[in-house]
Amino acid sequence: MEDYIKIEEYINNNANDANGIISLRKKSPLAGLITLVCGIAVLILSLKATLGDTAKMSLLTIGILAILTGFFMAILTVTAGKSKLTYKPTNAPMKHYKRYINADDRQALRECINSGDLKALGKVRIENSTCSLLHVYLSSDGQYALMQLTEYIPHSFEPVTHVAAFDAEQARLVQEFLK
């Protein structure tokens, strides 16, 4: 049995390469910082405005909650290590899909991935849960897809195909399959 690298390792190894077609960027903490600044503004407003006690306490509570939420959003975005995968030519974000494949169809899917010809992909059936799991990273514009089939070998899913990259028409076939 061949040793294949997992699709996540493939992405990490090839992302941001000068010749690479995908990029991996850290998510921006901007949303958290905006929420933090708005919370500070509401807090200052609640302290400076001449309002009734109920309105003042409500604004004070909203301001403190917004400050805490914005602070934690910004910190988690910076420290969590989550990154945004992007298809460079169109700058389209890529989304990760997982689909369980019917056991009778896994050989056909393997052949599709290994040959690079996805015409038979429409005959592959998706199930709720099986020992065969297909990982797909698809650009939101349907122009690029990465695929890898994994199988459950106790106690985890291990790759049984190489990572296959598809663009243009082949990626559209992948997009249709995932619907």
C-alpha positions in Angstrom: 0.0 0.0 0.0 1.3 3.4 -1.0 1.9 6.2 1.5 0.0 9.3 0.5 0.1 12.7 2.2 -3.1 14.0 3.6 -4.8 16.8 1.8 -4.2 19.3 4.6 -0.5 18.6 4.5 -0.6 19.0 0.7 -2.2 22.4 1.1 0.2 23.6 3.8 3.2 22.4 1.7 2.0 24.1 -1.5 0.2 27.2 -0.3 1.9 30.5 -0.8 4.5 28.9 -3.1 5.6 31.4 -5.8 4.3 29.0 -8.5 1.4 27.8 -6.4 -2.2 28.3 -7.4 -3.6 28.5 -3.8 -2.7 30.8 -1.0 -3.2 30.4 2.7 -3.8 33.7 4.6 -4.4 34.4 8.2 -7.9 35.7 8.9 -8.2 39.4 9.7 -9.0 40.5 13.3 -10.8 43.6 11.8 -14.3 42.5 12.8 -13.2 42.0 16.4 -11.5 45.3 16.5 -14.5 47.2 15.0 -16.7 45.5 17.7 -14.3 46.6 20.4 -14.2 50.2 19.2 -18.0 50.3 19.0 -18.3 48.9 22.5 -15.9 51.6 23.8 -18.0 54.3 22.0 -21.2 53.0 23.5 -19.6 52.8 27.0 -18.4 56.4 26.8 -21.9 57.4 25.5 -23.5 55.7 28.5 -21.2 57.5 30.9 -21.4 61.0 29.4 -25.0 61.2 28.2 -27.8 62.5 30.4 -30.2 59.6 30.3 -32.5 57.9 32.7 -31.0 55.2 34.9 -32.5 52.3 32.9 -31.2 53.6 29.6 -27.8 54.3 31.1 -27.5 50.8 32.6 -28.7 49.3 29.3 -26.1 51.2 27.3 -23.4 50.4 29.9 -24.2 46.7 29.7 -24.3 46.7 25.9 -21.0 48.6 25.8 -19.2 46.2 28.2 -20.5 43.2 26.3 -19.4 44.6 23.0 -15.9 45.4 24.4 -15.6 41.8 25.7 -16.9 40.2 22.6 -14.6 42.3 20.3 -11.6 41.7 22.5 -12.1 37.9 22.4 -12.9 37.9 18.7 -9.7 39.7 17.9 -7.6 37.6 20.2 -9.0 34.3 18.9 -8.6 35.3 15.3 -4.9 36.2 15.9 -4.1 33.2 18.0 -6.3 30.4 16.7 -4.2 29.7 13.6 -7.2 29.5 11.4 -6.4 30.5 7.9 -8.4 31.4 4.8 -7.6 29.3 1.7 -7.9 31.2 -1.6 -7.6 30.3 -5.3 -5.1 32.8 -6.5 -6.2 33.4 -10.2 -9.7 34.5 -9.2 -9.1 35.3 -5.6 -12.1 33.1 -4.7 -12.2 31.6 -1.2 -12.1 27.8 -1.0 -14.5 25.7 1.1 -13.9 22.3 2.5 -16.5 19.6 1.9 -16.6 16.0 3.3 -18.8 13.4 1.6 -19.2 9.7 2.6 -19.0 7.5 -0.5 -21.0 4.3 -1.1 -18.8 1.3 -0.6 -19.7 -0.2 -3.9 -18.6 3.1 -5.7 -15.3 3.7 -4.0 -13.3 1.9 -6.7 -14.9 4.0 -9.4 -14.1 7.1 -7.5 -10.5 6.0 -7.1 -10.3 5.5 -10.8 -11.8 9.0 -11.4 -9.3 10.6 -9.1 -6.2 8.7 -10.3 -7.0 9.1 -14.0 -8.1 12.8 -13.7 -11.2 12.0 -15.7 -14.3 12.9 -13.7 -17.0 11.9 -16.3 -18.0 8.9 -14.2 -18.3 11.0 -11.0 -22.0 11.5 -11.5 -22.6 7.7 -10.9 -20.8 7.8 -7.5 -23.4 7.7 -4.7 -23.1 9.7 -1.5 -24.1 8.1 1.8 -24.7 9.3 5.3 -21.8 7.3 6.8 -19.4 4.8 5.4 -15.8 3.8 5.7 -14.9 5.9 2.6 -14.7 9.7 3.0 -14.0 12.1 0.2 -12.4 15.4 1.0 -12.9 18.2 -1.5 -11.7 21.8 -1.4 -13.6 23.8 -3.9 -13.3 27.5 -4.9 -16.5 29.4 -4.5 -16.5 30.3 -8.2 -16.2 26.6 -9.2 -13.0 27.1 -11.1 -10.7 24.9 -9.0 -11.0 21.8 -6.8 -8.7 19.6 -4.8 -9.9 16.0 -4.0 -8.7 13.1 -2.0 -10.3 9.8 -1.0 -9.7 8.5 2.5 -10.8 5.2 4.1 -11.3 4.3 7.7 -8.4 2.2 8.9 -8.8 1.9 12.7 -8.7 4.5 14.3 -8.6 7.2 11.7 -9.3 8.0 8.1 -6.1 7.5 6.0 -5.6 8.7 2.4 -5.9 6.0 -0.3 -5.4 8.3 -3.3 -3.1 11.2 -4.1 -4.4 14.7 -3.9 -5.9 15.5 -7.3 -6.3 19.1 -8.6 -8.9 20.0 -11.1 -9.7 23.3 -12.9 -12.2 24.7 -15.3 -14.7 22.1 -16.6 -13.5 19.3 -14.3 -14.0 21.5 -11.2 -17.5 22.3 -12.4 -18.2 18.5 -12.5 -17.0 18.3 -8.9 -19.3 21.2 -8.0 -22.2 19.5 -9.5 -21.4 16.3 -7.7 -21.4 18.1 -4.3 -24.9 19.6 -4.8 
